[in-house]
Amino acid sequence: MKQPFEQTHFIEDIGLFFEQIGMPRMAGRILGVLLISDPPAQSITDIAQTLKASKSSVSIMARMLVENGLVERVASPVPRRDYYRFKPGGWILYMRQWMDLMSGLHEITERGLNLLEGQPPELKERLQEAHDLFSTLEAKFPALLAKLENERLRAANSESYLPRET
């Protein structure tokens, strides 16, 4: 199956973005496929064919995406075949994990500021900037994620009450 140029370009852009944030490009490419695939669940074989990549590479990267909360493994209509799809709420879960990492860095900057206690302010400036940023993120970001999650839940619930066309 040939892909239109725009789909291929989208998939590669997701791959490049993932590479920029320090993740493997192949993981991003797999996510790109799963974000636009129809049907949403794709087998390792299907993904490998779409990306012209090895099944082992796709399998390893798909497992990494599962660990990061962006993708989930789903029941397969074919025995002994793994199917994956983008996980509903995956972006919010991913951002929560990212926030946990930033909280760890926040704690480290606090320790650094304690090490520099009594030193001139200009010496502490680099750590103080990081500390202030992480403090703000910890104070405001969880509420933003919760708001987005609640809005999506409300939208999903209101859609479920819409009459279905037959």
C-alpha positions as CSV (number, residue, x, y, z in Angstrom):
1,M,0.0,0.0,0.0
2,K,1.5,3.3,-1.0
3,Q,1.0,6.3,1.2
4,P,0.2,9.8,0.0
5,F,3.1,12.2,0.4
6,E,1.4,14.1,3.2
7,Q,1.0,11.0,5.4
8,T,4.6,10.0,4.9
9,H,5.7,13.5,5.6
10,F,3.6,13.6,8.8
11,I,5.1,10.3,10.0
12,E,8.6,11.5,9.4
13,D,8.0,14.8,11.1
14,I,6.8,12.9,14.3
15,G,10.0,10.8,14.0
16,L,12.2,13.8,13.7
17,F,10.4,15.5,16.6
18,F,11.0,12.5,18.8
19,E,14.7,12.5,17.8
20,Q,14.9,16.1,18.9
21,I,13.6,15.3,22.4
22,G,16.1,12.5,22.8
23,M,14.0,9.5,21.8
24,P,14.6,7.1,18.9
25,R,13.3,8.4,15.6
26,M,11.8,5.0,14.9
27,A,9.6,5.3,18.0
28,G,8.3,8.6,16.7
29,R,7.7,7.1,13.3
30,I,5.6,4.3,14.8
31,L,3.6,6.8,16.9
32,G,3.1,8.8,13.7
33,V,1.6,5.7,12.0
34,L,-0.6,5.0,14.9
35,L,-1.9,8.5,15.1
36,I,-3.3,8.4,11.6
37,S,-3.9,4.7,10.9
38,D,-7.3,3.3,9.9
39,P,-8.0,1.0,11.6
40,P,-6.5,2.5,14.7
41,A,-4.9,-0.8,15.9
42,Q,-2.1,-2.0,13.7
43,S,0.0,-5.2,13.8
44,I,3.8,-5.1,14.1
45,T,3.8,-6.5,10.5
46,D,1.6,-3.7,9.2
47,I,3.6,-1.0,10.9
48,A,6.9,-2.6,9.6
49,Q,5.5,-2.7,6.1
50,T,4.3,0.9,6.3
51,L,7.7,2.2,7.6
52,K,9.8,-0.2,5.5
53,A,11.5,-1.3,8.7
54,S,12.3,-4.5,10.4
55,K,9.7,-6.2,12.6
56,S,12.2,-6.5,15.4
57,S,12.9,-2.8,15.4
58,V,9.2,-1.9,15.3
59,S,8.5,-4.4,18.1
60,I,11.3,-3.0,20.4
61,M,10.2,0.6,19.8
62,A,6.5,-0.3,20.2
63,R,7.3,-1.7,23.6
64,M,9.1,1.4,24.5
65,L,6.1,3.5,23.5
66,V,3.9,1.3,25.7
67,E,6.3,1.9,28.7
68,N,6.0,5.7,28.0
69,G,2.2,5.5,28.1
70,L,1.6,6.7,24.5
71,V,0.7,3.3,23.0
72,E,-1.2,0.3,24.2
73,R,-1.1,-3.3,23.2
74,V,-4.6,-4.6,22.2
75,A,-6.3,-7.9,21.6
76,S,-5.4,-9.4,18.2
77,P,-7.9,-10.9,15.8
78,V,-5.0,-13.1,14.6
79,P,-3.3,-15.5,17.0
80,R,0.3,-14.9,17.9
81,R,0.3,-11.4,16.5
82,D,0.7,-8.2,18.5
83,Y,-1.5,-5.2,17.7
84,Y,-0.8,-1.7,19.0
85,R,-2.8,1.6,19.0
86,F,-2.4,5.1,20.3
87,K,-3.6,5.0,23.9
88,P,-6.5,7.2,24.7
89,G,-5.3,9.8,27.2
90,G,-1.7,8.9,26.2
91,W,-0.5,12.5,25.8
92,I,-1.7,13.5,29.2
93,L,0.0,10.4,30.8
94,Y,3.2,11.1,28.9
95,M,3.2,14.7,30.1
96,R,2.6,13.6,33.7
97,Q,5.7,11.3,33.4
98,W,7.6,14.3,32.0
99,M,6.4,16.4,34.9
100,D,7.7,13.7,37.3
101,L,11.1,14.0,35.7
102,M,11.0,17.8,36.1
103,S,10.1,17.4,39.7
104,G,13.2,15.4,40.2
105,L,15.3,18.1,38.6
106,H,13.6,20.6,40.8
107,E,14.7,18.7,43.9
108,I,18.3,18.6,42.5
109,T,18.3,22.4,42.0
110,E,17.1,22.9,45.5
111,R,20.1,20.9,46.7
112,G,22.4,23.0,44.5
113,L,21.0,26.2,46.0
114,N,21.6,24.8,49.5
115,L,25.2,24.1,48.5
116,L,25.6,27.7,47.4
117,E,24.0,29.2,50.5
118,G,25.9,32.3,51.6
119,Q,27.5,32.7,48.2
120,P,26.9,35.9,46.0
121,P,23.6,36.0,44.2
122,E,25.2,36.1,40.8
123,L,26.7,32.6,41.5
124,K,23.3,31.2,42.4
125,E,21.5,32.8,39.4
126,R,21.7,29.8,37.1
127,L,20.3,27.4,39.7
128,Q,17.7,30.0,40.9
129,E,16.4,30.4,37.3
130,A,15.9,26.6,37.0
131,H,14.4,26.4,40.5
132,D,11.9,29.1,39.8
133,L,10.9,27.5,36.5
134,F,10.4,24.1,38.0
135,S,8.5,25.5,41.0
136,T,6.1,27.3,38.7
137,L,5.6,24.1,36.6
138,E,4.9,22.0,39.6
139,A,2.4,24.6,40.9
140,K,0.5,25.1,37.7
141,F,1.0,22.2,35.2
142,P,-0.9,19.4,37.1
143,A,-4.0,21.6,37.3
144,L,-3.7,22.3,33.5
145,L,-3.5,18.6,32.8
146,A,-6.4,17.8,35.1
147,K,-8.5,20.5,33.3
148,L,-7.7,19.0,29.9
149,E,-8.5,15.5,31.1
150,N,-11.8,16.6,32.5
151,E,-12.8,18.5,29.4
152,R,-12.0,15.4,27.2
153,L,-14.0,13.2,29.6
154,R,-17.0,15.6,29.5
155,A,-16.8,15.7,25.7
156,A,-16.6,11.9,25.4
157,N,-19.6,11.5,27.8
158,S,-21.7,14.1,25.9
159,E,-20.9,12.3,22.6
160,S,-22.1,9.0,24.0
161,Y,-25.5,10.5,24.5
162,L,-25.9,11.7,21.0
163,P,-28.5,9.7,18.9
164,R,-26.8,7.4,16.4
165,E,-27.8,7.6,12.8
166,T,-29.0,4.3,11.3
